[in-house]
């Protein structure tokens, strides 16, 4: 899968959700907002929602690991 150029607002939303997950405080509203944003972005970019979600999580959650390789 090619690299996806995610908009800053989608990255920020996923980062916020990831921080909440790590703190054990993820809300339904945040999770829903991320899913809706991912779905909208995937439709607009004509990409699989699953591929978009996986790539977004990889960028946000594993950016330090990928930067080192």
N, C-alpha and C positions, 0 to 999 in steps of 0.2 A: 504494500500500500504506500502510495506517495505521501510525502509530508503534507499536512493540511495547515493552511494559514488561518489560524483561529483568530476571531476578533477579540480585542482586549476585554470587552465586557463579558464574553463567554469564559475566557480564562479566569477573570476575576471571580465570576460566579462559582466556577468549579473549585478555585482555591479556597473560597469561603466555605463551601460545603466540605472540602477535605479537612480544613481546620476544625470545623464542627464535628466531623466524624472522629478525628483524633482526640477531641476533648470530650467525646461522648454526649454531645449536645445537638446533634443534627435534628432539625425540625422537618416536619412534613412539608411546610411551606418552602423551605430551602431546597429540599429534594425535588419537589414538584417544579420549582422554578428552573432548576438545572435541566431536568428532563424536557420541559417545554422548550427551553432555549436550544438544547441539543437537537431535538426533533425539528424545530424551525430551521436551524442552521443546515442540518442534513438535507432537508427538502429543498432549501434555496440553492445549496451547492450540488444538488443531485447526487448525493452520496448515501450510502447505507447508514441509517441511524446508529446501528451497532458499531460500525467501523469508526464513525465520528466519536461515539462515546468512549470506545476503547483507546483511540488515539489521544483524546482530550485527557483522559485519566493518566495515560502514560506520560504526557507532557507535564502535567501538574504534579503527579505523585512521584515521578522517577526522573525529573529533570537533572538532579545532581548526579545520578548514576549514569545517565546518557552523556552528560557533559564530560565525564571522566573518561569515557571510552573513545 
